[in-house]
């Protein structure tokens, strides 16, 4: 199957040199590299437990969409 890939110039040059050294096509080198990469087992990601809070919600007058106002409130020593 034909497809178009945008590859880094250095990576493409390296792959072309490898193809010449092995006496195979560039497509063969790329296919093998992709097969090897996809065959590697992936590390399972750790599940993250988010900490949540319950309560009455946001204090009156606090606008969560206004970053400057939030910074002022957080910096207020009272």
MOPAC internal coordinates of N, CA, C and O (Angstrom, degrees):
PM7 1SCF
backbone

  N    0.0000 0     0.00 0     0.00 0    0    0    0
  C    1.4438 1     0.00 0     0.00 0    1    0    0
  C    1.5251 1   108.58 1     0.00 0    2    1    0
  O    1.2310 1   120.51 1   -38.53 1    3    2    1
  N    1.2848 1   116.62 1   141.47 1    3    2    1
  C    1.4612 1   121.61 1   178.92 1    5    3    2
  C    1.5238 1   109.24 1   -91.65 1    6    5    3
  O    1.2310 1   121.89 1   -38.91 1    7    6    5
  N    1.3167 1   113.98 1   141.09 1    7    6    5
  C    1.4611 1   119.93 1   173.96 1    9    7    6
  C    1.5205 1   108.27 1  -152.74 1   10    9    7
  O    1.2310 1   120.62 1   -17.37 1   11   10    9
  N    1.3003 1   116.43 1   162.63 1   11   10    9
  C    1.4624 1   121.21 1   179.49 1   13   11   10
  C    1.5194 1   108.75 1  -113.18 1   14   13   11
  O    1.2310 1   120.95 1   -47.39 1   15   14   13
  N    1.3302 1   115.80 1   132.61 1   15   14   13
  C    1.4598 1   121.69 1   177.89 1   17   15   14
  C    1.5167 1   109.42 1  -124.40 1   18   17   15
  O    1.2310 1   120.37 1   -36.64 1   19   18   17
  N    1.3016 1   116.89 1   143.36 1   19   18   17
  C    1.4596 1   121.79 1   171.24 1   21   19   18
  C    1.5212 1   106.96 1  -100.77 1   22   21   19
  O    1.2310 1   120.51 1   -67.85 1   23   22   21
  N    1.3232 1   116.64 1   112.15 1   23   22   21
  C    1.4570 1   121.92 1  -177.30 1   25   23   22
  C    1.5190 1   110.49 1  -114.68 1   26   25   23
  O    1.2310 1   121.26 1   -30.09 1   27   26   25
  N    1.3169 1   115.20 1   149.91 1   27   26   25
  C    1.4521 1   121.44 1   173.24 1   29   27   26
  C    1.5281 1   108.61 1   -58.99 1   30   29   27
  O    1.2310 1   120.18 1   -42.33 1   31   30   29
  N    1.3270 1   117.26 1   137.67 1   31   30   29
  C    1.4710 1   121.69 1  -177.02 1   33   31   30
  C    1.5220 1   112.52 1   -57.00 1   34   33   31
  O    1.2310 1   120.21 1   136.21 1   35   34   33
  N    1.3359 1   117.20 1   -43.79 1   35   34   33
  C    1.4665 1   120.03 1  -179.76 1   37   35   34
  C    1.5252 1   111.21 1   -65.23 1   38   37   35
  O    1.2310 1   120.57 1   139.97 1   39   38   37
  N    1.3172 1   116.52 1   -40.03 1   39   38   37
  C    1.4595 1   120.89 1   179.28 1   41   39   38
  C    1.5246 1   110.55 1   -64.11 1   42   41   39
  O    1.2310 1   120.44 1   137.49 1   43   42   41
  N    1.3106 1   116.76 1   -42.51 1   43   42   41
  C    1.4587 1   121.05 1   178.80 1   45   43   42
  C    1.5257 1   110.96 1   -64.15 1   46   45   43
  O    1.2310 1   120.22 1   137.00 1   47   46   45
  N    1.3206 1   117.18 1   -43.00 1   47   46   45
  C    1.4674 1   121.13 1   178.31 1   49   47   46
  C    1.5213 1   110.48 1   -61.08 1   50   49   47
  O    1.2310 1   120.53 1   135.80 1   51   50   49
  N    1.3270 1   116.58 1   -44.20 1   51   50   49
  C    1.4614 1   121.31 1   178.79 1   53   51   50
  C    1.5303 1   110.39 1   -61.25 1   54   53   51
  O    1.2310 1   120.47 1   135.65 1   55   54   53
  N    1.3274 1   116.71 1   -44.35 1   55   54   53
  C    1.4630 1   120.96 1  -179.60 1   57   55   54
  C    1.5268 1   111.09 1   -64.78 1   58   57   55
  O    1.2310 1   120.11 1   141.00 1   59   58   57
  N    1.3222 1   117.40 1   -39.00 1   59   58   57
  C    1.4714 1   120.69 1   177.98 1   61   59   58
  C    1.5238 1   110.90 1   -64.33 1   62   61   59
  O    1.2310 1   120.36 1   137.12 1   63   62   61
  N    1.3317 1   116.91 1   -42.88 1   63   62   61
  C    1.4691 1   120.38 1   178.00 1   65   63   62
  C    1.5283 1   110.73 1   -62.39 1   66   65   63
  O    1.2310 1   120.85 1   138.78 1   67   66   65
  N    1.3179 1   115.98 1   -41.22 1   67   66   65
  C    1.4607 1   119.90 1   179.19 1   69   67   66
  C    1.5263 1   110.40 1   -64.27 1   70   69   67
  O    1.2310 1   119.97 1   140.28 1   71   70   69
  N    1.3168 1   117.66 1   -39.72 1   71   70   69
  C    1.4638 1   121.31 1   178.87 1   73   71   70
  C    1.5237 1   110.58 1   -62.31 1   74   73   71
  O    1.2310 1   120.35 1   137.51 1   75   74   73
  N    1.3268 1   116.93 1   -42.49 1   75   74   73
  C    1.4664 1   120.91 1   178.95 1   77   75   74
  C    1.5250 1   109.95 1   -64.61 1   78   77   75
  O    1.2310 1   120.28 1   134.53 1   79   78   77
  N    1.3390 1   117.08 1   -45.47 1   79   78   77
  C    1.4641 1   121.31 1  -179.61 1   81   79   78
  C    1.5267 1   111.94 1   -60.16 1   82   81   79
  O    1.2310 1   120.80 1   141.08 1   83   82   81
  N    1.3443 1   116.08 1   -38.92 1   83   82   81
  C    1.4630 1   120.43 1  -177.71 1   85   83   82
  C    1.5233 1   112.35 1   -88.25 1   86   85   83
  O    1.2310 1   120.26 1   169.36 1   87   86   85
  N    1.3218 1   117.11 1   -10.64 1   87   86   85
  C    1.4565 1   120.37 1  -179.10 1   89   87   86
  C    1.5183 1   113.03 1    70.14 1   90   89   87
  O    1.2310 1   121.13 1  -145.58 1   91   90   89
  N    1.3307 1   115.44 1    34.42 1   91   90   89
  C    1.4689 1   120.48 1   179.86 1   93   91   90
  C    1.5268 1   108.52 1  -126.54 1   94   93   91
  O    1.2310 1   120.96 1    -6.72 1   95   94   93
  N    1.3130 1   115.77 1   173.28 1   95   94   93
  C    1.4648 1   119.89 1  -179.79 1   97   95   94
  C    1.5308 1   110.96 1   -78.32 1   98   97   95
  O    1.2310 1   121.30 1   -20.52 1   99   98   97
  N    1.3140 1   115.11 1   159.48 1   99   98   97
  C    1.4599 1   120.83 1   175.58 1  101   99   98
  C    1.5284 1   109.93 1   -60.33 1  102  101   99
  O    1.2310 1   120.54 1   139.31 1  103  102  101
  N    1.3209 1   116.57 1   -40.69 1  103  102  101
  C    1.4641 1   120.85 1   178.68 1  105  103  102
  C    1.5234 1   110.59 1   -58.74 1  106  105  103
  O    1.2310 1   120.39 1   139.99 1  107  106  105
  N    1.3291 1   116.87 1   -40.01 1  107  106  105
  C    1.4645 1   121.48 1   179.70 1  109  107  106
  C    1.5360 1   110.63 1   -62.44 1  110  109  107
  O    1.2310 1   120.47 1   135.79 1  111  110  109
  N    1.3266 1   116.71 1   -44.21 1  111  110  109
  C    1.4701 1   120.89 1   178.96 1  113  111  110
  C    1.5271 1   110.28 1   -61.91 1  114  113  111
  O    1.2310 1   120.39 1   134.17 1  115  114  113
  N    1.3218 1   116.85 1   -45.83 1  115  114  113
  C    1.4668 1   120.88 1  -178.81 1  117  115  114
  C    1.5235 1   110.65 1   -65.93 1  118  117  115
  O    1.2310 1   120.01 1   137.16 1  119  118  117
  N    1.3406 1   117.58 1   -42.84 1  119  118  117
  C    1.4648 1   120.89 1   178.60 1  121  119  118
  C    1.5234 1   111.07 1   -60.32 1  122  121  119
  O    1.2310 1   120.39 1   134.79 1  123  122  121
  N    1.3317 1   116.86 1   -45.21 1  123  122  121
  C    1.4663 1   120.07 1  -179.60 1  125  123  122
  C    1.5266 1   111.74 1   -64.15 1  126  125  123
  O    1.2310 1   120.49 1   138.07 1  127  126  125
  N    1.3252 1   116.66 1   -41.93 1  127  126  125
  C    1.4634 1   120.15 1   179.06 1  129  127  126
  C    1.5272 1   110.64 1   -63.36 1  130  129  127
  O    1.2310 1   120.47 1   139.50 1  131  130  129
  N    1.3215 1   116.70 1   -40.50 1  131  130  129
  C    1.4540 1   120.90 1   178.94 1  133  131  130
  C    1.5257 1   110.91 1   -67.35 1  134  133  131
  O    1.2310 1   120.22 1   137.44 1  135  134  133
  N    1.3268 1   117.18 1   -42.56 1  135  134  133
  C    1.4657 1   120.51 1   177.48 1  137  135  134
  C    1.5295 1   111.17 1   -59.87 1  138  137  135
  O    1.2310 1   120.70 1   134.10 1  139  138  137
  N    1.3372 1   116.27 1   -45.90 1  139  138  137
  C    1.4690 1   120.37 1   179.30 1  141  139  138
  C    1.5222 1   111.07 1   -60.71 1  142  141  139
  O    1.2310 1   120.82 1   135.85 1  143  142  141
  N    1.3110 1   116.05 1   -44.15 1  143  142  141
  C    1.4614 1   120.03 1  -178.74 1  145  143  142
  C    1.5258 1   111.38 1   -64.33 1  146  145  143
  O    1.2310 1   120.39 1   137.02 1  147  146  145
  N    1.3262 1   116.86 1   -42.98 1  147  146  145
  C    1.4656 1   120.68 1  -178.06 1  149  147  146
  C    1.5241 1   112.63 1   -73.85 1  150  149  147
  O    1.2310 1   119.99 1   157.49 1  151  150  149
  N    1.3322 1   117.62 1   -22.51 1  151  150  149
  C    1.4616 1   121.20 1  -179.14 1  153  151  150
  C    1.5272 1   112.38 1   -79.00 1  154  153  151
  O    1.2310 1   120.06 1   161.15 1  155  154  153
  N    1.3209 1   117.50 1   -18.85 1  155  154  153
  C    1.4676 1   120.96 1  -179.11 1  157  155  154
  C    1.5227 1   109.46 1   -68.88 1  158  157  155
  O    1.2310 1   120.98 1   -44.83 1  159  158  157
  N    1.3280 1   115.73 1   135.17 1  159  158  157
  C    1.4690 1   117.72 1   177.22 1  161  159  158
  C    1.5307 1   110.22 1   -67.67 1  162  161  159
  O    1.2310 1   121.20 1   -39.48 1  163  162  161
  N    1.2837 1   115.30 1   140.52 1  163  162  161
  C    1.4630 1   120.22 1   179.84 1  165  163  162
  C    1.5230 1   109.50 1   -89.33 1  166  165  163
  O    1.2310 1   121.09 1   -37.22 1  167  166  165
  N    1.3024 1   115.52 1   142.78 1  167  166  165
  C    1.4569 1   120.33 1   176.47 1  169  167  166
  C    1.5261 1   108.74 1   -69.63 1  170  169  167
  O    1.2310 1   121.33 1   -45.96 1  171  170  169
  N    1.3219 1   115.05 1   134.04 1  171  170  169
  C    1.4543 1   119.25 1   179.75 1  173  171  170
  C    1.5241 1   109.17 1   -75.40 1  174  173  171
  O    1.2310 1   121.11 1   -49.17 1  175  174  173
  N    1.2906 1   115.48 1   130.83 1  175  174  173
  C    1.4636 1   120.08 1   179.95 1  177  175  174
  C    1.5211 1   110.02 1   -75.94 1  178  177  175
  O    1.2310 1   121.84 1   -38.63 1  179  178  177
  N    1.3161 1   114.08 1   141.37 1  179  178  177
  C    1.4555 1   120.15 1   178.37 1  181  179  178
  C    1.5262 1   109.13 1   -74.78 1  182  181  179
  O    1.2310 1   120.96 1   -42.18 1  183  182  181
  N    1.3281 1   115.76 1   137.82 1  183  182  181
  C    1.4515 1   120.53 1   177.36 1  185  183  182
  C    1.5216 1   108.77 1   -72.84 1  186  185  183
  O    1.2310 1   120.90 1   -46.07 1  187  186  185
  N    1.2930 1   115.88 1   133.93 1  187  186  185
  C    1.4616 1   121.08 1   179.99 1  189  187  186
  C    1.5215 1   108.69 1  -103.60 1  190  189  187
  O    1.2310 1   121.09 1   -51.35 1  191  190  189
  N    1.3233 1   115.52 1   128.65 1  191  190  189
  C    1.4548 1   120.78 1   177.02 1  193  191  190
  C    1.5250 1   108.16 1   -96.83 1  194  193  191
  O    1.2310 1   120.49 1   -63.19 1  195  194  193
  N    1.3027 1   116.67 1   116.81 1  195  194  193
  C    1.4554 1   120.86 1   179.26 1  197  195  194
  C    1.5229 1   110.31 1   -81.59 1  198  197  195
  O    1.2310 1   121.06 1   -41.51 1  199  198  197
  N    1.3164 1   115.58 1   138.49 1  199  198  197
  C    1.4568 1   120.95 1   178.18 1  201  199  198
  C    1.5224 1   107.76 1   -88.06 1  202  201  199
  O    1.2310 1   121.29 1   -52.84 1  203  202  201
  N    1.3050 1   115.14 1   127.16 1  203  202  201
  C    1.4599 1   119.90 1   179.33 1  205  203  202
  C    1.5244 1   109.18 1  -120.37 1  206  205  203
  O    1.2310 1   121.00 1   -18.40 1  207  206  205
  N    1.2799 1   115.70 1   161.60 1  207  206  205
  C    1.4632 1   120.81 1   179.21 1  209  207  206
  C    1.5191 1   108.83 1  -125.71 1  210  209  207
  O    1.2310 1   121.55 1   -30.15 1  211  210  209
  N    1.3045 1   114.64 1   149.85 1  211  210  209
  C    1.4591 1   118.33 1   175.58 1  213  211  210
  C    1.5217 1   107.41 1  -113.83 1  214  213  211
  O    1.2310 1   120.77 1   -20.35 1  215  214  213
  N    1.2630 1   116.13 1   159.65 1  215  214  213
  C    1.4529 1   119.48 1  -179.96 1  217  215  214
  C    1.5052 1   110.72 1   155.48 1  218  217  215
  O    1.2310 1   121.12 1    12.91 1  219  218  217
  N    1.3223 1   115.46 1  -167.09 1  219  218  217
  C    1.4584 1   119.22 1  -174.99 1  221  219  218
  C    1.5252 1   113.92 1   -75.76 1  222  221  219
  O    1.2310 1   119.96 1   171.10 1  223  222  221
  N    1.3172 1   117.69 1    -8.90 1  223  222  221
  C    1.4604 1   119.52 1   179.46 1  225  223  222
  C    1.5120 1   111.90 1   104.25 1  226  225  223
  O    1.2310 1   120.93 1    25.60 1  227  226  225
  N    1.3014 1   115.82 1  -154.40 1  227  226  225
  C    1.4589 1   122.46 1  -176.54 1  229  227  226
  C    1.5277 1   109.93 1   -75.05 1  230  229  227
  O    1.2310 1   121.16 1   -38.88 1  231  230  229
  N    1.3308 1   115.38 1   141.12 1  231  230  229
  C    1.4693 1   120.22 1   177.40 1  233  231  230
  C    1.5252 1   109.62 1   -63.53 1  234  233  231
  O    1.2310 1   120.48 1   -29.79 1  235  234  233
  N    1.3254 1   116.69 1   150.21 1  235  234  233
  C    1.4643 1   120.02 1   177.28 1  237  235  234
  C    1.5265 1   110.60 1   -58.26 1  238  237  235
  O    1.2310 1   120.40 1   -42.50 1  239  238  237
  N    1.3068 1   116.84 1   137.50 1  239  238  237
  C    1.4538 1   122.21 1   178.42 1  241  239  238
  C    1.5151 1   114.39 1    90.57 1  242  241  239
  O    1.2310 1   119.60 1   173.23 1  243  242  241
  N    1.3310 1   118.36 1    -6.77 1  243  242  241
  C    1.4669 1   121.59 1   179.85 1  245  243  242
  C    1.5220 1   108.66 1   -90.93 1  246  245  243
  O    1.2310 1   120.81 1   -57.21 1  247  246  245
  N    1.3195 1   116.05 1   122.79 1  247  246  245
  C    1.4660 1   121.94 1   178.82 1  249  247  246
  C    1.5269 1   108.22 1  -108.23 1  250  249  247
  O    1.2310 1   120.02 1   -73.93 1  251  250  249
  N    1.3198 1   117.57 1   106.07 1  251  250  249
  C    1.4660 1   121.87 1  -177.49 1  253  251  250
  C    1.5227 1   112.64 1   -67.16 1  254  253  251
  O    1.2310 1   120.04 1   165.74 1  255  254  253
  N    1.3182 1   117.54 1   -14.26 1  255  254  253
  C    1.4648 1   121.12 1   179.28 1  257  255  254
  C    1.5276 1   112.53 1   -90.39 1  258  257  255
  O    1.2310 1   120.01 1   178.41 1  259  258  257
  N    1.3248 1   117.58 1    -1.59 1  259  258  257
  C    1.4594 1   121.63 1  -177.44 1  261  259  258
  C    1.5282 1   108.75 1  -114.62 1  262  261  259
  O    1.2310 1   120.79 1   -82.89 1  263  262  261
  N    1.3308 1   116.10 1    97.11 1  263  262  261
  C    1.4619 1   121.71 1  -176.39 1  265  263  262
  C    1.5138 1   113.34 1   -60.75 1  266  265  263
  O    1.2310 1   120.25 1   137.64 1  267  266  265
  N    1.3219 1   117.13 1   -42.36 1  267  266  265
  C    1.4745 1   120.85 1  -178.98 1  269  267  266
  C    1.5315 1   109.88 1   -62.89 1  270  269  267
  O    1.2310 1   120.54 1   137.07 1  271  270  269
  N    1.3237 1   116.58 1   -42.93 1  271  270  269
  C    1.4618 1   121.03 1   178.98 1  273  271  270
  C    1.5307 1   110.70 1   -63.46 1  274  273  271
  O    1.2310 1   120.30 1   139.74 1  275  274  273
  N    1.3168 1   117.04 1   -40.26 1  275  274  273
  C    1.4686 1   120.56 1   178.35 1  277  275  274
  C    1.5168 1   111.21 1   -63.03 1  278  277  275
  O    1.2310 1   120.30 1   137.81 1  279  278  277
  N    1.3335 1   117.04 1   -42.19 1  279  278  277
  C    1.4676 1   120.20 1   178.23 1  281  279  278
  C    1.5202 1   110.76 1   -62.81 1  282  281  279
  O    1.2310 1   120.36 1   138.78 1  283  282  281
  N    1.3337 1   116.92 1   -41.22 1  283  282  281
  C    1.4656 1   120.47 1   178.30 1  285  283  282
  C    1.5254 1   110.63 1   -61.37 1  286  285  283
  O    1.2310 1   120.13 1   137.04 1  287  286  285
  N    1.3121 1   117.35 1   -42.96 1  287  286  285
  C    1.4628 1   121.64 1  -179.96 1  289  287  286
  C    1.5257 1   110.38 1   -65.12 1  290  289  287
  O    1.2310 1   120.11 1   136.93 1  291  290  289
  N    1.3335 1   117.40 1   -43.07 1  291  290  289
  C    1.4659 1   120.61 1  -178.43 1  293  291  290
  C    1.5232 1   111.70 1   -69.31 1  294  293  291
  O    1.2310 1   120.19 1   150.77 1  295  294  293
  N    1.3332 1   117.24 1   -29.23 1  295  294  293
  C    1.4639 1   121.09 1  -179.95 1  297  295  294
  C    1.5255 1   112.48 1   -84.12 1  298  297  295
  O    1.2310 1   120.17 1   166.97 1  299  298  297
  N    1.3327 1   117.28 1   -13.03 1  299  298  297
  C    1.4636 1   121.47 1  -178.31 1  301  299  298
  C    1.5303 1   109.33 1   -69.22 1  302  301  299
  O    1.2310 1   119.52 1   -60.10 1  303  302  301
  N    1.3430 1   118.53 1   119.90 1  303  302  301
  C    1.4639 1   121.01 1  -176.65 1  305  303  302
  C    1.5246 1   113.99 1   -70.59 1  306  305  303
  O    1.2310 1   119.06 1   166.35 1  307  306  305
  N    1.3289 1   119.40 1   -13.65 1  307  306  305
  C    1.4702 1   120.07 1  -175.96 1  309  307  306
  C    1.4745 1   113.60 1   -79.46 1  310  309  307
  O    1.2310 1   120.10 1   180.00 1  311  310  309

